[in-house]
């Protein structure tokens, strides 16, 4: 039996998102007092813990969706990328330019372009049927 290699690139990205989500949880647990910057505001105090949990939750959801090529994962990843780009733009306007965070913005834009390009993988169509056309004897 051959492994299904359709969308292997997206599935690898899904695995990476699962790793990112797990690392996010570890960082939040190890540094609970970190002031999370979101939309130009540094969130501190007990409420910051709940605000910070959105990141691993969404990363884990995107990872699962990419791993299993779920149609909703495409929209969620693009919406979250837009959320991140707007938030980081506001952060840079509020807290000043930061080269690493600017790199995050550039890679996010490249990620968005790639995911849009691979949109067909997230449709409900059977991808294996799309790649293996059978010709019936009646067409000859």
Secondary structure, DSSP 8 states (H G I E B T S, - for coil): -----TTHHHHHHHHHHHHHHHHHHHHHHH-TT--EEETTEEE-SHHHHHHHHHHHHHHHHHHHHHHTT-HHHHHHHHHHHHHHHHHHHHHHHHH---HHHHHHHHHHHHHHHHHHHTGGGGSSS-HHHHH-----GGG-
